Amino acid sequence: MKSDSYYGLVMVFVGFTLSAMSFGGLAAVGVFLKPLIAEFGWSRGATAAGYTVAAFSAAAFGIPLGYFADRKPTRRFMFMGATALATGLLLLSQISAIWQFYLAYFLFGAFGHAAIACTVWANIGQWFTHNKGLALGVGLAGSAFGQAAVPFCASLLISAFDWQTAYLILGLVYLLLGMAVATLTRDPPMKRARIAAIKYGADAGGAWALGSAKSTVIWLSVATIFCCSCMSVATVHVVPALSDTGFTPEIAASVLTTIMVAGAMGRLWSGKLC
C-alpha cells in the first residue's frame, strides 16, 4: 500500500476492533437468552427482542449520526460509541425488569453501534487510493470476528460466574479497550479539509455529493436490510436452540463462533476481490 495510506492501516485496526466489540455485543444476546429467562421468567420472544431494540435503534439513529459524521471529527463518534457500548453492558449487569433490559440495549444500539458503524467504515475508505476493497474487507472482518469471539467469551464467563458478572466484566473490558482504541482515531486529509471548509462557511459540496451513486446506495441499503434480517435470526437463536437439544452452552457458542469465523474469512476474500 502507498505511504500516504500509512495511517489508514491504523484506522483499519480501529475499525476492526470497535466493530468487533459492537457486533460482538449484539451477537452475545443469544448467549444470555436462557440465563435471563431462567432468572426472570420472561418469554424467549420477549428476551430476544433486546436484539431487535438494539438493531432498530441503531438503524434509526444511524441516519442522523451519519449526517453529522460527515461534518464533525470521527474521533468524537468513536468515543461516543465506545462509551455507549460499555455503559449499555454495565447497565445490563444491574437490570431487574424487562424495560431496563430494553433501555440498556437501546443505548447500546442508538449511541454505541450506530455511532461506530455509520462512521468508521467511511473513514477507512477515505484513507486509501489503492487496495481500498482489501482495507474495508479487513475492517469489516472485525464485525464477524467479534460475533465469533464475544459470545464465546460471554458463555465462558456465564459458566464460570453468572450472567450479571459476565455483563459486568464485558462492560469493564469494553470501557478500557474502547477508550484506548478510540484515541487512535484520525480523519483523512479529505475529510479534514471538508470540516475546515464548513467551519469557515465555504462551499463543501462537490465530491461529497452522492451524484450518480445514489441508486447504488439505495440498492445496497435494501440488500443490507434483507441480509441482516435473515442473519440475525441465526445469530440470536442458534445458541439457545442447540442447548435445547442437549449441547452444553460452550459447545453451542462454539458453533456460532465457527459460523462467524467463516464470515470473517468471507469478508477478507470479498474485500480482496473488490
N, C-alpha and C positions, 0 to 999 in steps of 0.2 A: 504494500500500500504506500502511497505517496507520503512524503514527510509532512505535508500540510494537513494530513489526516491523523497525525500522531495523537493529539488529544482526543480525537474521535474514538481511539481504542479505549481510552479511559471511560468515555461515555458509553461504550458498548458494555463495559464492566458494570457501570452504574445501572444501565437499563436491564442487564441480565439479572443483577442481584435484587433490585427493587421489584422487578416484575416477578421474580421467583417468590419473593415474600408476599406480594399482593395476590397473585393467582394461587399460591400455595395455601394462604389463609382461607381463601374461598373454598378450595377443594377439601380442606380439613373439616368442613361442615359434616360430611358423611361419616367421618370417624367419631365425631361427638354425638351423632344422632341417637344411638341406642343408650349410651350413658345418660343423656339428658332425658330421654323418655322414661328410663328406669327411675330417675331422680324425681321427676315432676309429674309423670303420668300423662304427658302431652301425647297427642296422636303423632304418627310418623309424618303425615302430611303437614301438620301444623309446625312441626320442628324443622322439616326440610324447607319450609317457607322462609327460613332465615336466609338461605342462599338466594331465594327469589327476591327478598327485600334488598339484599346487597347488590344483586345484579341489576335490578330495575333502578335503584338509586344511583348506581354508577352510570347507567345509560342516561338518566335524566340530567344528572349534574355534569356529565362528561361534555355535553354540548356547550354550556356557558363557560366551563373551565377551559375548554379548548379555545374558545374565542379569546378569553383573557390571556391564555398562554401564548398566543401569537403576539401579544403586546407587552408582556411582562417577563422578567428573567425566569428561566426554567427552574433555577435553584429554589425559588420560593415555593413552587409547586411540589418539588421533591421533599422539602421539609414538611410541607402541609401533609403530603401523602404518608410519609414515614410516621409522623406524629399521630395521624388518624388511625393508621393500621394498628399501631401499638396500643393506643387508647381504647380502640374497639375490643381488642383481645383482653386487655386488663379489666375492662368493664364486664366482659363475658365471664370472667372468673368470679364475679360477685353477684350474678343475677339470681333472682328468686321468683320472678314472674315472667311470663312469655312476652309481655310488652317490653320489658327490659332487654330481653333477648333480641327482639326485632330492632329496638333502638340502637343497640350496640352494632348490629350488622348494617343498619342504615348508615351509621357513622363510618364504619369500615368501607362501605361501598361508595357513598357520596363524596367523602372528602379524602379517602385513602386510595382506593382502587381507581377511581375516576381521575384524581389528580396525577397519578403516576402514568396510567395507561394512555391518557389523551395528550401527554406532553413529551415523555421521554423518547418515544419512538420517532416522533417528528424531529426531535433534537438530533438523534443519531443519524438519521438520513441526511441532514443538512451538513454534517461534518465530512461526508465522503463524496468524492467525484469518481473514484474507481472502487470497484468491489462493494458498491452500496448494498446490493442484494445480500451478499455474504455477511456484511456488518449487521444488517437488520435481522438476518436469519439467526445469527449468534445471539443477538439481543433478545429476539423473540423466543429462542430456545429456553431462556430463563423462565418463562411462564410455565412451560411444560416440566422443566426441572423442579420448579417449586411445587407443582402439583404432584410430582413424584416424591419429593423429599419431605415436605412439611406434614402431609397426612401420616406418612410412615413414622416420623418422629413423634407426632402427636399420639399415635397409637401406642408407642413405647412408653411415653410419659403417662398416659392414662393407665396402662397396665402396672407401671411402677408406683404411681401415686394415686391420683383420682382426676376427674375431669376439671375440677376447679384449679388444681395445681398445674395441670397441663396448660390450661389457658394462661395462667399467671406466668409460667416460665416462658411460654411463647411470646407473651406480651413484653416481658423484660428483654428478651433476646432481640425482638423486633425493634424496640426502642433504641438499644445500644447500637445494633448493626445498622439500622435505618438512618440514624443521625450521622453516623460515621461515613456512610456511603453518600448521603445527600450532600455532604460538604465538598465532595469531589465534582459536583455538577458545574459545568461551564457551558455557556452558549456559544455556538459557532459564529464566526465573523459576520455572516449574512444576517443573522438574527440580531446581533448587537447593533448593526447598522440600522436595522429597521426600528428597533426600540429607540435609538437616538433620534431617528427621523420623526417618530411620533412625539417624542419629548419636546422637540423644537418646532413642532407644527408643520413639518414638511410633508409632502405627498409620499406616502409609504405604500402605494399600490403596486402595480406592475406585476412583477414575478410572483407576488404573494397571492394574486387572484387565481381562482381555480380555472377560469377560462374554459378551454375545450376539455379539460379533465373532469368537469362537473359530472357528466354522465357516468364516467368510470367510477368516481367516488360513490355515486348513488348505488350502482350495481354491486360494488364491493361491500357497501354497507348492508344491502339486502342479503348478500351471501353470508356475511358475518352473523347476522341475526339467526338465519337458519342453522348455520354451523354450530354456533354456541348454544342454541336452544337444544339441539339434539345431543351435543356433547355433555351438557350439564346434567342431563338425566343420569347418564352412566357415572359421571364424576361424583354425584351426591349419593347415589343408591348402590353402587357396586359393593362397597364395603359392608353395609348392613345386610344386603341381600346374600352375600357369601357367608356372613356369620350366621344368618338364619338357617343355613344348610349344614352348620356344624363346624365350619372352619374357624380357627382361632382369629381374634382381631388382628394379630400380627400378620398371619398368612393372608387374610382378606386385604389388609392395607398394602401388602407386597404386590398383590395383583394390580391394584391401582398404580403402584409405583412402576410396574413393568409397562403398563399401558402408556404412562406419561413419559417414561424414558424413550419409548419408541416414538412418541410425539416430538420429543426434543430432537431426536435424530432426523426426523422428517423435516423439521423446521430448518435445521442446518443444511440438509441436502437441497431443499427448495430454495433457500437463500443463495446457495452456490449456483444453482441453475439459472437464477434470475440475474 
